[in-house]
Amino acid sequence: MPIENIPRTIWWEDGKVMLIDQTRLPLVGDVLVCNTYEGVCLAIKSLAVRGAPALGVAAALGMALWVTEDSWDIYDHREFLRALDLAAHEITSTRPTATNLFWGAERIRRLAHDNKDLPLDELRELIVQEALAMQAEDEERNRAIGAHGAELLAEGSRVLTHCNAGSLATAYYGTALGVIFTAHEQGKIERVWMDETRPVLQGSRLTAWELRVAGVPSTLITDNMAASVMKAGEVDAVIVGADRIAANGDVANKIGTYGLAVLAKEHGIPFYVAAPTSTVDLTIETGDEIVIEERDPHEVAGFTVSGMMEPDSEVSTRAFDMLTEEGPYTLPLLRGHQMQIMRKGGAYQFDGWFRVAPPDVDIFNPAFDVSPAKYVTAIITECGIARPDYAESLSASCSGAGGLDELRPR
């Protein structure tokens, strides 16, 4: 299956956290190397790594990176655990909505406190091994989600998805796209409709790229085309991921998901949510308690593009060399546009931001919305298919599965 051609999203290598910089995909494929946990925090804030399951793994690996720093040898056990708690707080403060971020950090924090009597060297190694185990477990969970979810789809299914809940949103394989990948392997997928997902365009940049690499027939549409495609009878199911699921089945996911849930209900189309049990937060009763992140207005006021330039003459090469000889060069453009140029091997990478909205316009930019449980046909987890009443089915699914309810801070 061509899915194996998609690179892993985040991994541990030689004591460093490596991750694909998703802000530059699909035209530029950079690997970020994080030597400190602060670097992981920055990668999370900037969306270089995103997607709820991937954030859980990033939190765990960031904590593992913290405990491998030699400077912590000066601490006694009490100081070590207190500093570890502060590092966990800093990591979880990067983004407020995705449950898995808190789950990943809390699992590592609890492991440390439960084994506080171990020698510090052994405790640090235990934490690293736990983080690596969490990375491996994530892929196992996603493949199980794919297997369970594929059973819901008939041959010739036409599926609509929103944002990116693929391999890039996890350590590997994906949740909503994991279902699609598995169903495609079984010959069930006729076509996938992909919302572009404004304002950061995860659908057009990431999902479109993943499905093409995996060889899945797919078509990109703008967000406001989904209703027309449904009305035309071209959609048999909607499958999305989730960033947090309340005990009653309310689902927080990328902004625009709520609208799709309402549209699916109106058109009699099943609306499925695919997520690991680590995304289920049994500590909150409804979606009203979910904190919704608001992001930089620049994401709505304009758009960012990344690419590579290859000079076609010696004169052009000398000009670019002069601009970048001391590092990245920021080129101010008219009307607030900006471009940054940096040397990249024998070529030059550029990142540009271009304004489309009037200057000083008031902008509201929530990153997520909440779809009430009444619109959700079923929630697909690694434990199986949860259906209404979600207060019962999700609790049963998460029992012993490592959901957030089992990881409440002590």
Summary of the structure (lengths in Angstrom):
residues: 410
radius of gyration: 21.9
end to end distance: 43.9
largest distance: 69.2
contacts: 1466
relative contact order: 0.12
helix: 44%
strand: 22%
